[in-house]
Amino acid sequence: MGELHESIAERLRRERDARESHGLYYLTQVLLSFNSNHMEGSTLSAEQTAQIFETGAFLPETDKQVRVDDAVETANHFRAFSWLLDHVDDPVDEDLVCHLHAMLKHGTMQEADPERYNVGGYKTRANVIGALAQIKTAPPERVPDCMRQVFAACVALRDDPYDIASMHWMFERTHPFSDGNGRVGRLLLFKECLRIGTVPPLIRDENRNLYVRALTNFPQQPGYLVDLLLSERDFYRDELLSRFAAGEIDVDYRDCWSLDDAESRRRRDLDFASMIDAYGR
């Protein structure tokens, strides 16, 4: 077999530009948008998500209300992902993450309430993760400093299961925005995996409880998040890449790790968590 020259990002862009129907790009868009939005409470079904991608409209299900913002944010997610494909190799910095947040929240009710939500900018009010656990996040005045560490983690990112999990957790623990942190974080995770030439995870709504627990327990028990992201990378490889691009792109990635090898990085992440916990004491 000859050499494989096309990357995943190149394949996705090529199918997008050729307007290929029901291929890798189509399913990546629909599944990524449906799962990421549904994790955050969207009322749209997978079928309705696909309808919006195909036609810009959807058929309502009998007697089931749909929030207008759910449809708006679904369409926004499609545009944001397409935009990221053209910026895969760009460094992750404040301009990029804030632009991505603005794209995801454009036209929503939150955009009409800048004092509370500050769409397209870092949060101006304190927030927490989870209604019950109440996990501390970076206070507004500390977000720029914390995000600089996130950006540094992106620069240093390599195809290592722990490093990929750590970078994603750092962003989510910082929680730089008033809302939309999960969706922005998952898009950035996908983008950065494409940038370093490895298979990205497509995190599914059916694993939401495992995902929340994994983020909560990191870095004290990092295996939950590391292994979940590996499983979701397996899903994207086996169910999408192998189905639509078998033998055409490289789908190998490092899937082994050990806590001993990651211990120094885990201590760094423990320090990051302790720093955020200490804010406001």
N, C-alpha and C positions, 0 to 999 in steps of 0.2 A: 504494500500500500504506500502511496506517495506521501509526502509531507503534508501536514495540516497547516494551512496558512491563515485561515479565517478565524478570528476570535469570536467569542460570544457576542460582544458589543458590535462588532462588524456585521455579524449575521442579523442581529436585531435591527440595526439601521438599514441594512439592505432590504429586508422584508418590509420594513416600514415605508421606505421610499418607493418600493415597487408595489405597494398597497396589496401585498399578498393576503389572501383570506384564509383564516383558520389555520395559520401556521404557528411558528414559534413566537413571533412578535405578538400576534393576536392573542394567543392564550396567556402569554406572560402579562400583557396589559390587563386582560380581564381578571385573571386569577390574583394578580398582585393587588389590583384596586379593590376587588371584592373582599378578599381576606383582610387586607389592612384596614379598610373602612369598617367592615363588619366587626372587627375586633374592638372598634371604638364606638359601637352602638348603632351603626347604619342599619336602616330598616329595609334596604334593598336586597333582593335575592341575587344569586349568581346569574340567573337568566335575565333579570332586569338590568344588571350591570353590563352584560353582553349586548343587550338591546341598545343601551345608551352608547356604547362604543361603536356599534354598527350604524346606528341611525340618528343618534342624538335625542332619542325619545324612548319611552318604555311604556308597557301596558301595566296598569295597576292590577294588583290581585284583589279579588272580591273582599269588600268590607275591611280592607287593611289600609290604614293611613300610612302615608310616606311623607317624611319631612322634606320640605323643599331643599334645605341645605344638604340632605343626603344625596340628592341628584346632582346638585351643584358641585359638591366635593368629589363625587365620583368622576364627573367630567374633568374637573380640575386635576385629579390624580392622573388621568390619561395624559393630559398636556404636560404635567410636571415630569412624568416618566420619559416622555418623548424628548423633552428639553434636556433631561439628564443624559440621555444617550448621546447628545451632541456635545456634552461637557464632561464625558467620562474621565478624560485625562486632566481636567482642571483641578487645581488644589482645592481642598475643602477649607473654606475660610468663612469669615462672617458674612461677606457679600453673598456667597453661594447659598449658605443655609438660610439666610433671611429672604433671599429671592425665592427660594424653594417654598418657604413658609407662606410668602405672599401669594404665590401661584396656587397653593393648595386652598387657601382661605379666600381667594378673590370672589367677590359677589355674594359672600355669606352674610348672615346677620351679625357675625362677629366683626366683620370688616366695618360695619356701620356703628360700632361701639369702640372707638379707638382708645378711650380712656381706660377701659377694662381689658381689652384684648391686644392692642398694639400690633395688629397684623403686619407682618413683614419686618418686625423688630423684636428685640429681646423683651421678655416680660418686664412689666413695671410693678407687678404685685407678687408677693410670695405665693407659692403653691406647694402642694405635696403630691406624692404618688399614692393612689389608692384611697378609697373612702374609709376603710377600716384600719389598714396597716399604718397609714399616715407616715410614709417614709419621707424623710427630709430631702429637699432638693436645694440647689444653690440659691441663695437669696438674690434678688435682682441686681444689687450692687456688686455681687461676686461673679455673676454669670460671665462677663468678658474674660476674667482670669481663668475660670474653669474651662471655658471654651477654647482658650489658647492651648490648654493641655489636651483637649480633644483633638484639635487640629494637629498637634504634634504627634499624637497617636496615629492619625491618618497618614501623615508623612512617613512614619516608620512602619506602617502596616506591611506585613508579608503573609504569605499563604501558610499561616500557622493557626490551628484551631483555637488556641487560647487567645492569641492576639486579636483575632477577628471578633471573638466574644467580648473581650475586654474593651475594644474600641466602641462597640455598640452600647455596652453597659455604661461607659463613661458619659456618652451623650445622653442616654436616658436618665441617668442619675443626676446629671446637671439640670435637665428639664428646662432648657433655655427659653421656651416660649410659654405663653399663657395657655395655649391649647394646641393640639396637633403634633406634640412631641413624638408620639409613637409612630405616626405616619411619616414624618420627616426623617426620623431615625432609621426606619426600615428602608426608606428609599436611599438614604446615604449609605447604608450597609450594602445594599444591592449594587449601587454605583461604585463603591470602593472595591468590592470584590471583582467587578468587571475591570476596573483600572489596573489591578495587579494581575489580571489574567487568570482568575480562578472562578470556580463555579459558585454563584451566589445562592443564598438561602431564600426560598419563598415560604415565608412563615404563614402557616395556615390557621384560620380562625378556630378550627377544631382542636388545636393545641393551645388555645389562648390561656387556659388555666396553668398548663405546664410552663408556658412562656412567662407569665407573670410571676410564678413561683421561682423560675430560674433567674429572672432579673432581681427579684427580692433577695435571693440567697447568695448572689454573687457579691464579692469575691470570697466570702467565707467558705462557701461550698460551690466552687466554680464549675464542677462537673455537670450540674443541671443545665446551665446555659451552653457550655461548650458542646455537650452531646446533643442537645436539642437543635442547635444550629447545624451541626453535622448531619442530623437526620433530615432537616429541611433542605439542605444542599443535596442530599441523596434524592429527595423527592423531585427537585428541579431537574437533576441530571437524568433520573430514571423515567420520569413521567413526561418530560418535555424535551430535553436535549436529545435523549436517545431515540425519542419518537420522531422528531422532526429534523435532526441533524446528525444522525448516527454515522460515524466514520468521516464526518466532514469538519468537525472542530474538536479540539482537545478538551476532554471532559475529566481529565485526571486532576486530583487535588490531594493534598496531604490530609489524611483523616485519622492520624494517630497522634496522641499527645499523652503526657504524663504530668501528674501534679508535681513531682520532684523537679522535672525540667522547667516547669512554669513557676516555681516557688518565688524566685526573685521578682518576677513580674506581678505575682499575686500580692506580695508585700507592698509593692508600689501602689496597687489598686486598693489595698486596705488603708494605706495612708491617704489616698484620694477620698475614700469614703469617710474616714475619720475627720478629714478637713471639712467636708460638707456638714457632717454631724455637729462639728464644733461651732459652726457659724450660728450666731444668734444666741449663744449661751450666755 
